[in-house]
Amino acid sequence: MDYEQLVARFGGVFSTNQLLRTGETAEQIRRAVESGAIQRVRHGWYQAPDADPEVVAAVADNTVVSCASALGRHGLWIPEHPIASHTRVTRYERRRAPDRCRRHGRPTPAGAAVDDVATALQYSARCFDEEGFIILCDSALHHGKLSIDDLRAEFRLAPFYVRKAVEKCNRLAASGTETAARLRLISAGLEVKVQHEVPTVGWIDLLVGNRLAIELDSRAHHTGEEDYERDRIRSRKLIPLGYLPMRLTYAQVFGDWETTYADIVATVRKGYHRSRAAAGNRP
């Protein structure tokens, strides 16, 4: 067995069916267990050396890693959530674990120890509020894991409010901070463009009206000298073109939105988000 490949493909925890599909035989699996090359986690499931402890614990508990925990392993932007480890059961264990992540409709059969993106999103629809769910979907779209048509197909039988949330998704959103700000500003009735291109400057995260250029910093935003200089240069170049730059941090969006929004509203009420051309022609 190529254990490095097994870890790369399956997170180090795999089922008998997965091993058989890779070309291993039942006899080879038995010998691998007897030699200690792999260990049995529970009936029909095994772990390779250096397997992810969280995945091993989930499978040992008759669950699989799903929802936000699975999506994080697929490289998506994950909103903060009080549940540290998201796992779910199959239809055979549903009555024994009512506190696990659940989806709308019948549980999905467990094909792997870590759910794929589409399945994990199905379970996140009930775990997260609308904003959190859209953040996850936006990230899946942005990273090319799914298309908007894929999302619509996945949730075609979901409750109306879930299908409505899917229609609010946008693949251009580069971070959850950007998605949250976009949703909140649009719900307040503001005109918002996502990833607006400005020649010679680049892309603005959110453009409110035709002048207020909002840039969002995610949790992973670096504050080194190079990033600091780049951000200031962008702002400097936007102003002569008639834009009004406003930079928001993760903390300002998720920790102090009331104050942040009040400043945006004050700017909008004075009309500073309008008439970019007129602003650019002022002496």
GUDOLO-114135 format. One record per residue (C-alpha): residue in one letter; y, x, z; residue number from 1. Coordinates in steps of 0.02 Angstrom, whole numbers, padded with zeros to 5 digits. Each point is the difference from the previous one (the first is absolute). Example, Ala and Ser with C-alpha at 12.3 -4.5 7.8 and 13.67 -1.06 7.14 Angstrom:
# residues 2
<'A', <-00225, 00615, 00390>, 1>
<'S', <00172, 00069, -00033>, 2>
***
This chain:
# residues 283
<'M', <00000, 00000, 00000>, 1>
<'D', <00177, 00057, -00038>, 2>
<'Y', <00078, -00036, 00169>, 3>
<'E', <00176, 00049, -00051>, 4>
<'Q', <-00009, -00128, -00140>, 5>
<'L', <-00067, -00132, 00119>, 6>
<'V', <00145, 00030, 00118>, 7>
<'A', <00125, -00006, -00143>, 8>
<'R', <-00073, -00160, -00074>, 9>
<'F', <-00047, -00097, 00155>, 10>
<'G', <00097, 00075, 00145>, 11>
<'G', <-00157, 00081, 00067>, 12>
<'V', <-00083, -00165, 00046>, 13>
<'F', <-00111, -00086, -00128>, 14>
<'S', <-00134, -00131, -00018>, 15>
<'T', <-00176, 00013, -00066>, 16>
<'N', <00054, -00096, -00154>, 17>
<'Q', <00141, 00122, -00036>, 18>
<'L', <-00118, 00148, 00015>, 19>
<'L', <-00127, -00082, -00115>, 20>
<'R', <00136, -00032, -00129>, 21>
<'T', <00046, 00186, 00001>, 22>
<'G', <-00178, 00041, -00051>, 23>
<'E', <-00077, 00039, 00170>, 24>
<'T', <-00173, -00070, 00036>, 25>
<'A', <-00061, -00083, 00159>, 26>
<'E', <-00109, 00152, 00034>, 27>
<'Q', <00146, 00120, -00020>, 28>
<'I', <00104, -00105, 00119>, 29>
<'R', <-00142, 00002, 00129>, 30>
<'R', <-00017, 00189, -00013>, 31>
<'A', <00188, 00023, 00019>, 32>
<'V', <-00003, -00100, 00161>, 33>
<'E', <-00151, 00093, 00067>, 34>
<'S', <00080, 00169, -00036>, 35>
<'G', <00163, -00052, 00084>, 36>
<'A', <00098, 00022, -00161>, 37>
<'I', <00062, -00179, 00021>, 38>
<'Q', <-00006, -00113, 00152>, 39>
<'R', <-00040, -00184, 00012>, 40>
<'V', <00149, -00099, 00066>, 41>
<'R', <-00093, -00166, 00001>, 42>
<'H', <-00130, -00083, -00108>, 43>
<'G', <00041, 00033, -00183>, 44>
<'W', <00150, 00111, 00036>, 45>
<'Y', <00016, 00189, 00017>, 46>
<'Q', <00131, 00133, 00032>, 47>
<'A', <00023, 00172, -00073>, 48>
<'P', <00064, 00151, 00097>, 49>
<'D', <00189, -00010, 00033>, 50>
<'A', <00004, -00187, -00030>, 51>
<'D', <00159, -00091, 00055>, 52>
<'P', <-00029, -00051, 00183>, 53>
<'E', <00095, -00164, -00023>, 54>
<'V', <-00110, -00050, -00146>, 55>
<'V', <-00157, 00049, 00095>, 56>
<'A', <00055, -00104, 00151>, 57>
<'A', <00037, -00151, -00110>, 58>
<'V', <-00171, 00003, -00084>, 59>
<'A', <-00088, 00029, 00166>, 60>
<'D', <00088, -00157, 00062>, 61>
<'N', <-00069, -00103, -00146>, 62>
<'T', <00169, -00001, -00089>, 63>
<'V', <00085, 00091, -00143>, 64>
<'V', <00175, 00075, -00010>, 65>
<'S', <00116, -00124, -00084>, 66>
<'C', <00177, -00067, -00009>, 67>
<'A', <00136, 00126, 00044>, 68>
<'S', <-00122, 00135, 00057>, 69>
<'A', <-00088, -00002, -00168>, 70>
<'L', <00163, -00011, -00098>, 71>
<'G', <00069, 00150, 00093>, 72>
<'R', <-00151, 00100, -00056>, 73>
<'H', <00039, -00051, -00178>, 74>
<'G', <00174, 00076, 00016>, 75>
<'L', <00103, -00158, 00022>, 76>
<'W', <00158, -00022, 00106>, 77>
<'I', <-00052, -00089, 00160>, 78>
<'P', <00119, -00104, 00109>, 79>
<'E', <-00010, 00023, 00187>, 80>
<'H', <-00125, -00118, 00080>, 81>
<'P', <-00063, -00025, 00179>, 82>
<'I', <-00183, 00019, -00054>, 83>
<'A', <-00042, 00185, -00009>, 84>
<'S', <-00164, -00016, -00095>, 85>
<'H', <-00029, -00141, -00124>, 86>
<'T', <-00182, -00046, -00028>, 87>
<'R', <-00089, -00154, -00062>, 88>
<'V', <-00174, -00072, 00001>, 89>
<'T', <-00109, -00073, -00137>, 90>
<'R', <-00049, -00183, -00006>, 91>
<'Y', <-00155, 00039, 00103>, 92>
<'E', <00101, 00061, 00149>, 93>
<'R', <00150, -00117, -00011>, 94>
<'R', <-00041, -00110, 00150>, 95>
<'R', <-00031, 00152, 00110>, 96>
<'A', <00169, 00081, -00033>, 97>
<'P', <00141, -00130, -00008>, 98>
<'D', <00130, 00132, 00047>, 99>
<'R', <-00026, 00108, -00155>, 100>
<'C', <00105, -00006, -00158>, 101>
<'R', <-00038, -00156, -00102>, 102>
<'R', <00041, -00060, -00174>, 103>
<'H', <00031, -00170, -00076>, 104>
<'G', <-00165, -00070, -00062>, 105>
<'R', <-00173, 00073, 00018>, 106>
<'P', <-00019, 00179, 00065>, 107>
<'T', <-00028, 00133, -00132>, 108>
<'P', <-00170, 00088, 00001>, 109>
<'A', <00012, 00178, 00065>, 110>
<'G', <-00022, 00116, -00148>, 111>
<'A', <00065, 00155, 00087>, 112>
<'A', <00052, 00063, 00171>, 113>
<'V', <00182, -00005, -00057>, 114>
<'D', <00060, -00149, -00101>, 115>
<'D', <00077, 00022, -00172>, 116>
<'V', <00184, -00042, -00023>, 117>
<'A', <-00025, -00177, -00065>, 118>
<'T', <-00118, -00048, 00141>, 119>
<'A', <00108, 00081, 00134>, 120>
<'L', <00152, -00097, -00064>, 121>
<'Q', <-00099, -00162, 00015>, 122>
<'Y', <-00022, 00035, 00186>, 123>
<'S', <00180, 00058, 00024>, 124>
<'A', <00065, -00170, -00060>, 125>
<'R', <-00050, -00075, 00167>, 126>
<'C', <00034, 00153, 00110>, 127>
<'F', <00181, 00027, -00052>, 128>
<'D', <00152, -00112, -00016>, 129>
<'E', <00072, -00032, -00173>, 130>
<'E', <00111, 00153, 00001>, 131>
<'G', <-00139, 00117, 00055>, 132>
<'F', <-00120, -00073, -00128>, 133>
<'I', <00126, 00022, -00141>, 134>
<'I', <00033, 00179, 00056>, 135>
<'L', <-00186, 00037, -00018>, 136>
<'C', <-00009, -00086, -00170>, 137>
<'D', <00156, 00089, -00062>, 138>
<'S', <-00076, 00166, 00050>, 139>
<'A', <-00163, -00041, -00090>, 140>
<'L', <00099, -00044, -00157>, 141>
<'H', <00113, 00152, 00013>, 142>
<'H', <-00147, 00120, 00016>, 143>
<'G', <-00092, -00082, -00145>, 144>
<'K', <-00146, -00062, 00105>, 145>
<'L', <00020, -00177, -00069>, 146>
<'S', <00109, -00091, -00127>, 147>
<'I', <00096, -00159, 00036>, 148>
<'D', <-00128, -00094, -00105>, 149>
<'D', <-00138, 00074, 00110>, 150>
<'L', <00091, -00062, 00155>, 151>
<'R', <00021, -00174, -00072>, 152>
<'A', <-00184, -00007, -00044>, 153>
<'E', <-00053, 00063, 00172>, 154>
<'F', <00102, -00134, 00089>, 155>
<'R', <-00017, -00145, -00123>, 156>
<'L', <-00099, -00100, 00129>, 157>
<'A', <00105, 00052, 00150>, 158>
<'P', <00117, -00121, 00091>, 159>
<'F', <00164, -00038, -00088>, 160>
<'Y', <00105, 00107, 00117>, 161>
<'V', <-00105, 00153, -00043>, 162>
<'R', <00013, -00032, -00187>, 163>
<'K', <00187, -00024, 00022>, 164>
<'A', <00011, 00168, 00089>, 165>
<'V', <-00091, 00086, -00144>, 166>
<'E', <00136, -00060, -00118>, 167>
<'K', <00130, 00090, 00106>, 168>
<'C', <-00085, 00169, -00025>, 169>
<'N', <00079, 00139, -00101>, 170>
<'R', <-00090, 00155, -00063>, 171>
<'L', <00163, 00100, -00005>, 172>
<'A', <00018, 00005, 00189>, 173>
<'A', <-00028, 00180, 00055>, 174>
<'S', <-00019, -00032, 00187>, 175>
<'G', <-00026, -00136, 00128>, 176>
<'T', <00178, 00028, 00061>, 177>
<'E', <00063, -00044, -00172>, 178>
<'T', <-00110, -00153, -00012>, 179>
<'A', <00055, -00066, 00170>, 180>
<'A', <00185, 00023, -00040>, 181>
<'R', <-00022, -00083, -00171>, 182>
<'L', <-00088, -00152, 00071>, 183>
<'R', <00126, -00024, 00140>, 184>
<'L', <00151, 00016, -00114>, 185>
<'I', <-00071, -00118, -00131>, 186>
<'S', <-00046, -00128, 00133>, 187>
<'A', <00182, 00007, 00055>, 188>
<'G', <00053, -00051, -00175>, 189>
<'L', <00060, 00168, -00064>, 190>
<'E', <-00025, 00060, -00178>, 191>
<'V', <-00110, 00155, 00010>, 192>
<'K', <-00063, 00114, -00139>, 193>
<'V', <-00146, 00118, 00036>, 194>
<'Q', <00003, 00182, -00060>, 195>
<'H', <00160, -00016, -00101>, 196>
<'E', <00025, 00148, -00116>, 197>
<'V', <00167, 00091, -00003>, 198>
<'P', <00020, 00128, -00141>, 199>
<'T', <00029, 00179, 00063>, 200>
<'V', <-00044, -00053, 00178>, 201>
<'G', <-00172, -00079, -00001>, 202>
<'W', <-00074, -00155, 00078>, 203>
<'I', <00081, -00103, 00138>, 204>
<'D', <-00127, -00082, 00116>, 205>
<'L', <00094, -00164, 00016>, 206>
<'L', <00159, -00055, -00087>, 207>
<'V', <00088, -00148, 00083>, 208>
<'G', <00115, -00087, -00123>, 209>
<'N', <00055, 00131, -00125>, 210>
<'R', <00075, 00129, 00117>, 211>
<'L', <-00081, 00015, 00173>, 212>
<'A', <-00131, 00138, -00021>, 213>
<'I', <-00123, -00004, 00145>, 214>
<'E', <-00117, 00149, 00022>, 215>
<'L', <-00147, -00015, 00120>, 216>
<'D', <-00081, 00140, 00100>, 217>
<'S', <-00182, -00028, 00046>, 218>
<'R', <-00088, 00068, 00154>, 219>
<'A', <-00056, 00149, -00105>, 220>
<'H', <00176, 00041, -00062>, 221>
<'H', <00033, 00184, 00023>, 222>
<'T', <00162, 00056, 00080>, 223>
<'G', <-00005, 00181, -00057>, 224>
<'E', <00150, 00087, -00075>, 225>
<'E', <-00057, -00030, -00179>, 226>
<'D', <-00020, -00188, 00025>, 227>
<'Y', <00163, -00009, 00097>, 228>
<'E', <00094, 00084, -00142>, 229>
<'R', <-00082, -00105, -00134>, 230>
<'D', <00042, -00164, 00088>, 231>
<'R', <00183, 00051, 00021>, 232>
<'I', <00013, 00052, -00182>, 233>
<'R', <-00068, -00169, -00055>, 234>
<'S', <00127, -00092, 00108>, 235>
<'R', <00140, 00111, -00065>, 236>
<'K', <-00047, -00037, -00180>, 237>
<'L', <-00017, -00187, 00027>, 238>
<'I', <00175, -00025, 00070>, 239>
<'P', <00098, 00054, -00158>, 240>
<'L', <-00111, -00117, -00100>, 241>
<'G', <00062, -00147, 00104>, 242>
<'Y', <-00149, -00018, 00116>, 243>
<'L', <00009, -00018, 00189>, 244>
<'P', <-00145, 00100, 00075>, 245>
<'M', <-00083, -00057, 00161>, 246>
<'R', <-00149, 00095, 00072>, 247>
<'L', <-00118, -00088, 00122>, 248>
<'T', <-00136, 00079, 00105>, 249>
<'Y', <-00170, -00068, 00049>, 250>
<'A', <00065, -00028, 00177>, 251>
<'Q', <00152, -00097, -00061>, 252>
<'V', <-00109, -00118, -00101>, 253>
<'F', <-00146, -00025, 00118>, 254>
<'G', <00082, 00035, 00167>, 255>
<'D', <00180, -00059, -00015>, 256>
<'W', <00008, -00119, -00148>, 257>
<'E', <00121, -00120, 00084>, 258>
<'T', <00137, 00132, 00010>, 259>
<'T', <-00045, 00073, -00169>, 260>
<'Y', <00006, -00170, -00084>, 261>
<'A', <00166, -00041, 00083>, 262>
<'D', <00077, 00154, -00082>, 263>
<'I', <-00071, -00050, -00169>, 264>
<'V', <00067, -00176, 00020>, 265>
<'A', <00173, 00066, 00047>, 266>
<'T', <-00002, 00106, -00158>, 267>
<'V', <-00053, -00147, -00108>, 268>
<'R', <00127, -00121, 00076>, 269>
<'K', <00140, 00119, -00050>, 270>
<'G', <-00066, 00004, -00177>, 271>
<'Y', <-00036, 00186, -00002>, 272>
<'H', <-00167, -00032, -00086>, 273>
<'R', <00087, -00074, -00153>, 274>
<'S', <00108, 00061, -00144>, 275>
<'R', <-00071, 00175, -00018>, 276>
<'A', <00093, 00027, -00163>, 277>
<'A', <00165, -00047, 00078>, 278>
<'A', <-00032, 00116, 00147>, 279>
<'G', <-00042, 00141, -00119>, 280>
<'N', <00167, -00021, -00091>, 281>
<'R', <00108, 00012, 00155>, 282>
<'P', <00119, 00148, 00005>, 283>
***
